[in-house]
Amino acid sequence: MSRFVVIVLDSFGVGAMEDVAEVRPRDIGSSTAGHIIKENPGIQLPTLEKLGLMNALGYEIGNHKKSETAVFGTSNLAHHGADSFLGHQEIMGTTPKVPLIQPFNQKIDEVEANLVKHGYDVRRVGEKGTEILVVNEVATVGDNLETDYGQVYNVSACLDLISFEDLKALGHVVREVVQVSRVITFGGEQVTLDDLLSARKTKNNEIAGVDAPESGVYNHGYQVVHLGYGIDKNVQTPTILDKKGMTVSFLGKISDIIQTESTRQFPGVDSDYLFDCLISEVKDIETGFIALNIQETDLAGHAEDVPRYSDRLELSDKRIAELLPLLVEGDILVVMADHGNDPTIGHSNHTRERVPLLVYSPGKEKIEIGERSTMADVGATVADFFKVDSPQNGTSFLNKIM
């Protein structure tokens, strides 16, 4: 048997979904890939373009042409909104449960009461209506400022003052009483409570939280766990593979947000480091599922930084070029995204976009796999490839590419 590799270029969408006018009007006209290439026509993406990037985008831009040999398609998002956590659950074959949209201050009383019930000391910081919680003088609880309003809460902590195990327990207490899609529980070393509170911000007098990059929490000893809403790992492809004794390797953000029994996990953010890990895993694993998330593209999208996004894409393109010669007949690579994050659209949140499905398998050329209705088709294809039970959702396209 062979290897199935998935690379998620986080947020690298190829155009707004048809439903945005109804469900996300501010995303009308978004196209992360298209607008980055138009803003930076000198960007060099020869590998991605050979794999079919412009084919998936649907049009050419200057010297950026469609590939005549590509195996490609696109996928819509089946999950509600445009969320990395739910997007990855979808990719792995889950039908995501629809979460509630609730800015933290709609739940602050209930969260505070549950924390006190479990023995935590809690105080509030900020003006009424945009308050956050300080817990045991080591952590804060508030809105995530990077995702859509009311979809994600952050529990941010000083890991010099609380262990990560104790922090996770705190996060679970918050998770018990809220119905938003994620409670991201994370901390860093060499960070003080004053650092966290100095980075506290409000938006539109509606949400309030700690600006994580500004706080410095990512800089030293960063650890994170994503606590999802209504996710059953047992019906996801990685767990199905785990139970069959198949090798599963997760690199980058995927290792934080997909629950698996696999011991081959490589957390991190730096793209070069993660590609080094990927190439090492491909050389080491003869049969197995390997999945990598490149998060730095998404971070550049949130910063509305086209040059930085372009730089991370060019790096990824070069490293994917290094990967391709290591793949042999029977191996499959899928390069895709999980949503969009158009840095030119006028806001700093994710955009609800179709994602590219760029497929490489030695000897396979000129195949269109069409526009898929859900990214779960990828997870279903992985399961089909390894001849294990299908995940909860998705339709395999293996018969089109093998």
Residue pairs with C-beta under 8 A, 6 or more apart in sequence:
1 287
1 330
1 386
2 287
2 328
2 329
2 330
2 331
2 332
3 282
3 285
3 286
3 287
3 288
3 289
3 290
3 327
3 331
3 332
4 288
4 289
4 290
4 331
4 332
4 334
4 381
4 382
4 385
4 386
5 278
5 282
5 290
5 291
5 292
5 323
5 327
5 331
5 332
5 333
5 334
6 91
6 289
6 290
6 291
6 292
6 333
6 334
6 336
6 378
6 382
7 278
7 291
7 292
7 294
7 316
7 320
7 333
7 334
7 335
7 336
8 88
8 91
8 254
8 291
8 292
8 293
8 294
8 336
8 337
8 338
9 294
9 297
9 313
9 316
9 335
9 336
9 337
10 84
10 253
10 293
10 294
10 295
10 296
10 297
10 298
10 337
10 338
10 341
11 32
11 84
11 297
11 298
11 301
11 337
11 338
11 339
11 340
11 341
11 350
12 32
12 33
12 297
12 313
12 337
12 340
12 355
12 356
13 30
13 31
13 32
13 33
13 337
13 339
13 340
13 341
13 342
13 351
13 353
13 354
13 355
14 31
14 32
14 33
14 34
14 53
14 56
14 57
14 58
14 74
14 337
14 340
14 353
14 354
14 355
14 356
15 30
15 31
15 33
15 34
15 57
15 58
15 340
15 353
15 354
16 27
16 28
16 29
16 30
16 31
16 340
16 351
16 352
16 353
16 354
17 76
17 77
17 352
17 353
17 354
19 352
20 27
20 28
20 30
20 352
21 28
23 352
24 81
24 82
24 351
24 352
26 345
26 346
26 347
27 82
27 340
27 342
27 345
27 351
27 352
27 353
29 345
30 340
30 342
30 345
30 351
30 352
30 353
31 57
31 340
31 342
31 353
32 301
32 337
32 340
32 341
32 342
32 343
32 351
32 353
33 53
33 57
33 356
34 57
34 59
34 61
35 306
35 342
35 343
35 344
35 345
36 43
36 306
36 309
36 310
36 313
36 343
36 344
37 43
37 45
37 61
37 62
37 64
38 61
39 306
39 344
40 306
40 307
40 310
41 61
41 62
41 63
41 64
43 64
43 310
43 313
43 314
44 314
44 317
45 53
45 64
45 313
45 314
45 317
46 317
46 321
47 317
47 318
47 320
47 321
47 324
48 313
48 316
48 317
48 320
48 335
48 358
49 64
49 65
49 67
50 67
50 69
50 70
51 67
51 70
51 71
51 72
51 320
51 335
51 358
51 359
51 360
52 66
52 67
52 70
52 71
52 72
52 356
52 358
52 359
53 64
53 67
53 356
53 358
54 60
54 61
54 64
54 65
54 66
54 67
55 66
55 67
55 70
55 72
56 72
56 73
56 74
56 356
56 357
56 358
57 356
60 66
68 366
69 365
69 366
70 358
70 365
70 366
71 358
71 359
71 360
71 361
71 364
71 365
71 366
71 367
71 368
71 369
71 401
72 356
72 357
72 358
72 359
72 367
72 368
72 369
73 356
73 357
73 359
73 368
73 369
73 370
73 371
73 372
73 397
74 354
74 355
74 356
74 357
74 370
74 371
74 372
75 336
75 354
75 355
75 357
75 371
75 372
75 373
75 374
75 375
75 377
75 378
76 354
76 371
76 372
76 373
76 374
76 375
77 87
77 90
77 339
77 352
77 353
77 354
77 355
77 374
77 375
78 90
78 95
78 96
78 373
78 374
78 375
78 376
78 393
79 86
79 87
79 89
79 90
79 96
80 86
80 96
80 98
80 99
80 181
81 148
81 151
81 181
81 350
81 352
82 148
82 339
82 340
82 349
82 350
82 351
82 352
82 353
83 147
83 148
83 151
83 152
83 181
83 182
83 339
83 350
84 147
84 253
84 257
84 298
84 338
84 339
84 350
85 152
85 181
85 182
85 226
85 228
85 257
86 96
86 99
86 181
86 228
87 338
87 339
87 375
88 253
88 254
88 257
88 258
88 293
88 338
89 96
89 228
89 231
89 236
89 257
89 258
90 96
90 338
90 374
90 375
90 376
90 379
90 393
91 336
91 338
91 375
91 376
91 378
91 379
92 236
92 237
92 238
92 258
92 376
92 379
92 391
93 235
93 236
93 237
93 376
93 379
93 380
93 382
93 383
93 390
93 391
93 392
93 393
93 394
94 231
94 232
94 235
94 236
94 376
94 379
94 391
94 392
94 393
95 376
95 392
95 393
96 181
96 230
96 231
97 229
97 230
97 231
99 151
99 179
99 180
99 181
99 229
99 230
100 150
100 179
100 180
101 148
101 149
101 150
101 151
101 180
102 150
102 178
102 179
102 180
103 143
103 149
103 150
103 206
103 207
104 111
104 132
104 141
104 142
104 143
104 150
104 153
104 207
104 208
104 209
105 129
105 130
105 131
105 207
105 208
106 150
107 153
107 177
107 178
108 124
108 131
108 133
110 177
110 178
111 133
111 141
111 174
111 177
111 178
112 122
112 124
112 133
114 173
114 174
114 176
114 177
115 122
115 133
115 135
115 141
115 170
115 173
115 174
116 122
118 173
120 135
120 136
120 170
120 173
121 135
121 136
121 137
122 133
122 134
122 135
123 133
123 134
124 131
124 132
124 133
124 134
125 131
125 132
125 133
125 134
125 140
125 197
125 200
126 132
126 200
126 202
126 208
127 202
129 205
130 202
130 205
130 206
130 207
130 208
131 208
132 140
132 141
132 142
132 143
132 200
132 208
132 209
132 210
133 140
133 141
133 142
134 140
134 193
134 197
135 141
135 155
135 170
136 162
137 161
137 193
138 157
138 158
138 161
138 162
138 193
139 155
139 156
139 157
139 158
139 162
139 167
139 170
139 187
139 196
140 154
140 155
140 156
140 157
140 193
140 196
140 197
140 200
140 209
140 210
141 153
141 154
141 155
141 156
141 174
142 153
142 154
142 156
142 200
142 207
142 208
142 209
142 210
143 149
143 150
143 152
143 153
143 154
143 207
143 208
143 209
144 151
144 152
144 153
144 154
144 182
144 184
144 209
145 201
145 203
145 207
145 209
145 210
145 211
145 212
146 212
146 302
146 348
146 349
147 182
147 349
147 350
148 349
148 350
149 203
149 204
149 206
149 207
150 180
150 207
151 180
151 181
151 182
152 180
152 181
152 182
152 183
152 184
153 174
153 178
153 180
153 182
153 183
153 184
153 209
154 183
154 184
154 185
154 186
154 209
154 210
154 212
155 167
155 170
155 171
155 174
155 183
155 184
155 185
155 186
156 186
156 187
156 196
156 210
156 212
156 215
156 217
157 167
157 170
157 185
157 186
157 187
158 187
158 188
158 191
158 192
158 193
158 195
158 196
159 167
159 187
159 188
159 189
159 191
159 221
159 223
160 189
160 190
160 191
161 193
162 170
162 187
164 187
164 223
167 185
167 186
167 187
167 223
168 185
168 225
170 185
171 183
171 185
171 225
171 227
172 227
174 183
174 185
174 227
175 183
175 227
179 229
180 229
181 228
181 229
182 226
182 227
182 228
182 229
183 226
183 227
184 224
184 225
184 226
184 227
185 224
185 225
185 226
185 227
186 212
186 217
186 222
186 223
186 224
186 225
187 217
187 222
187 223
188 216
188 217
188 218
188 219
188 220
188 221
188 222
188 223
189 220
189 221
190 216
190 219
190 220
190 221
191 215
191 216
191 217
191 219
191 220
195 215
195 216
195 217
196 210
196 215
196 217
197 210
198 215
199 210
199 211
199 212
199 214
199 215
199 216
200 208
200 209
200 210
200 211
201 208
201 209
201 210
201 211
202 208
210 217
212 218
213 299
218 269
222 269
223 267
224 256
224 267
225 256
226 256
226 257
228 257
231 259
232 392
233 239
233 258
233 259
233 260
234 240
235 391
235 392
236 258
236 259
236 379
236 391
236 392
237 289
237 379
237 380
237 382
237 383
237 388
237 391
238 248
238 250
238 258
238 260
238 262
238 289
238 291
239 259
239 260
239 261
240 383
240 388
240 389
240 391
241 247
241 248
241 289
241 382
241 383
241 386
241 388
242 248
242 260
242 261
242 262
244 386
244 388
246 287
246 288
246 289
246 386
246 388
247 262
247 264
247 285
247 287
247 288
247 289
248 260
248 262
248 264
248 288
248 289
248 290
248 291
249 262
249 264
249 265
249 266
249 281
249 285
249 288
249 289
249 290
249 291
250 258
250 260
250 262
250 264
250 265
250 266
250 291
250 292
251 265
251 266
251 268
251 274
251 277
251 278
251 281
251 290
251 291
251 292
251 293
252 266
252 267
252 268
252 269
252 274
252 292
252 293
252 294
252 295
253 267
253 269
253 293
253 295
254 291
254 292
254 293
255 265
255 266
255 267
256 267
258 291
264 281
266 274
266 277
266 281
268 274
268 277
269 295
269 296
269 299
270 296
271 294
271 295
271 296
271 312
271 315
271 316
271 319
272 315
272 319
274 292
274 293
274 294
275 292
275 315
275 316
275 319
275 322
275 323
277 292
278 290
278 292
278 319
278 323
279 319
279 322
279 323
279 326
281 290
282 290
282 323
282 326
282 327
283 326
289 382
289 386
293 338
294 312
294 316
296 308
296 312
297 309
297 312
297 313
297 316
297 341
298 341
298 350
300 306
300 308
300 309
300 311
300 312
300 343
301 309
301 340
301 341
301 342
301 343
301 348
301 350
302 341
302 348
302 349
303 343
303 348
304 343
304 344
304 348
305 343
306 343
306 344
309 343
320 335
323 333
324 333
324 360
327 333
327 360
327 361
327 362
328 362
329 361
329 362
329 363
330 361
330 362
331 361
331 362
332 359
332 360
332 361
332 385
332 401
332 402
333 359
333 360
333 361
334 357
334 358
334 359
334 378
334 381
335 356
335 358
335 360
336 355
336 356
336 357
336 358
336 375
336 378
337 353
337 355
337 356
338 355
338 375
339 350
339 351
339 352
339 353
339 355
340 350
340 351
340 352
340 353
340 355
341 349
341 350
341 351
342 351
342 353
345 351
354 371
355 375
357 369
357 372
357 378
359 367
359 369
359 401
361 401
361 402
364 401
364 402
367 400
367 401
369 397
369 400
369 401
370 397
372 395
372 397
374 393
374 394
375 394
376 391
376 392
376 393
376 394
377 394
377 395
377 396
377 397
378 394
379 391
379 393
379 394
380 390
380 391
380 393
380 394
380 395
380 396
381 394
381 396
381 397
381 398
383 389
383 390
383 391
383 396
384 390
384 396
384 398
385 398
385 402
390 396
